[in-house]
């Protein structure tokens, strides 16, 4: 059961970080730009809280917050490079 909670917390946390990144105006992952709605950060925020609460079930409170922040920071560190790579691939296809 705890392995399942670890996988759920990690996948949901990664999805939350990616949704929050895609909601930012400077992202390059989506060719159409950021999410078009005014409150585009809501889905990512809800998933981030779900991820934190899931980690809270597995770890002590301080450890859960620390692991959650490390996961979000890791995804937010990798996402701009994925966006730059996707923009480069799109530019090559256009020429």
N, C-alpha and C positions, 0 to 999 in steps of 0.2 A: 504493500500500500504506500509506503513512503517513497519508493522509487517512482511510482506513478505521480505522486504529488511533486516530486522534484522535476519530472519531465513537464508536467502541467505548468508549474511556476516558471520554468525556463522558457518554454514556448510562448506562454502568454506574455511574459516580460519582454521577450524579443519582439513579439508582434506589437506590443505597446510602444516600445522605443522606435520601431520603424514607422508606426502610424504617426507618432509625434514628430518624427523627422520629416515625413512626407507633408505634414501640415505646415512646415516652415516655408516662408516665401523664397528662400534662397536654395532650396533643394534642387537637385538635378536628376533624381531618379525617375520622376514622371516627366514625359515630354511635354505634357499640357501644363506643367507648373504645379503649384500646391493645390490641395483640395479646394474646391470652389466655394464651400460653405463658410459662413462667418464663424461658426463654432467648430472648426475642424479638429480642434484639440480634444474634444470630449471623448471620442472613442478610445484614443490612446491613453487618456487619463484614467478612464474606467478600467481598461485592461491593466494599467500599471498598478492600480489599487488592488485589483484581483490578484495580481502576481505577488504583491507584498503580503496580502492576507494569506495566500497559500504558503509563502515562505515562512510566515509567522507560525504556521502550524508545525513546521519542521524544525525550526531553530529557535534559540532564545531571541528575545526582541532585538537586542543590539546586533546580534549576528545576522538576523534576518534583514534588518535595515541595511547593514553593511553589504551583504551579499546582493541584495536588490539594487543598491546604488552601483556596485561594481558591474553587475549585468547591464544596467542601463547605460553606464558610461562606456562599456566595451562596445555595445551596439552603436552608440552615437559616435564612437571613434572610427568605426569601420564604415558606417553609412555614407559619409561624404566621398570616400574613395570608391565605393560601389557606384555612386552617382556620377562621379567623374569618368569612371570606366564606361558606364552606359551612355553618357553624353558623347564620349569618343567613338563608341561603336555606332551610334546614330549618325554622327558627322561623317564617318567613313561610308555608311550606306547611302547618304545623301549625295556623295560625289561620285 
